Amino acid sequence: MENRLISVVITTYGRTFTFIRKAVESVAKQTYPQIEILVVDDNGIDSPLGIELEEGLSSLGDPRITLIHHQTNQGACAARNTGIAQAKGEYIAFLDDDDEWLPEKIALQEAVLTNDPTIGLVYCNYFLQVGDQPMRPKRKNSFNGYVFDKLLYRNFIGSTSFVMIRRTVVEQCGPFNINMKSSQDYEYWLRISKRFKIFGLQQNLVIYHAHAGQRITTSVQNRIDGIEMLNSIYHDDMVKSKRILSRRKLVLAPYYVARDGYVKGMAYALKTYFLYPFSLVSLAMVILSGLGKKPSW
């Protein structure tokens, strides 16, 4: 059987080529042969980082790499949409510029999509790398099939670096929502899961680097705005289940504590908790809110 072309979209902003090189080379070393690598530079035209990136990618001498420049900085999801628009592959995968793939990542995910045409998105587990500490394998509960309700309760898919989707998914579901200030990837997974089956591989296929910087906005208000918009989009689905409704609202509580202070934040958390007071997860969120911590779930 002829190999299907896989389009890999790598978005980058605010990083030197030395940093980005690991991500690009991890794609170039994939065991799956039929790929194109679309690097979207979101630094803005004539940016020193963009010029360095162009020279660095050229030095790799890999004809599969195409560099696309944004005229101005537009954000990671706009950059992903630019990559999607240029992609020629039947399947599309995303990689953040600070992450790396293990060599079999594309091959294993391509096999899932090829073997079952009803699956629209496949994700995987990952290794967590924090600074110079040893990598730790991170395993999530994998839910397969039509899992919209489970995904609405909790984002078990995670980062864009973990995912591969079909081109037909984009054609039917549209691009990433660039009007959201955060949670754009989570909203996209929800939109896809409403129409398509999802599949989770148990293998750890990504090295996910956790560090301070540009991975995701550090603005508390942006986090609040993004979550509130997501909750508004899926409000009619949330209200069908008090358990889901309570969870989706409680996700906001730690951010309200950070923005408005302990008293107002905890008042919101406790009020929301009693929508569905029998969940240990909800109780944990209330406790985290009181400590001013943001949940990682």
CORFEN-V859991 format. One line per field, one symbol per residue. ss: DSSP state (@ for helix, = for strand, . for the rest). burial: + if it has 24 or more other ideal C-beta (glycine too) atoms within 12 Angstrom, else -. A space follows every 10 residues. Layout:
# CORFEN-V859991
ss=???
burial=???
This chain:
# CORFEN-V859991
ss=.....===== ==....@@@@ @@@@@@@@.. ....====== =......@@@ @@@@@@@@@@ ....=====. .....@@@@@ @@@@@@.... ======...= =...@@@@@@ @@@@@...== ========== .....===.. ....=..@@@ @@@......@ @@.===@@@@ @@@....... ...@@@@@@@ @@@...==== ========== .........@ @@@@@@@@@@ @@@.@@@@.. .@@@@@@@@@ ..@@@@@@@@ .@@@@@@@@@ @@@......@ @@@@@@@@@@ @......
burial=---+++++++ +++++-+-++ ++++++++++ -+-+++++++ +++-----++ -+++-++--- ---+++++++ ---+++++++ ++++--+-++ ++++++++++ ++--++++++ ++++----++ ++++++++-- -------+-+ -+++--++++ ++++++++++ +++++++-++ --+-++++-+ ++++++++++ ++++++++++ +-+++++++- ---+++---- --++-+++++ +-++---+-- --++++++++ ++++++++-- ----++-+++ -++-++--+- +++-++-+++ ---++-+
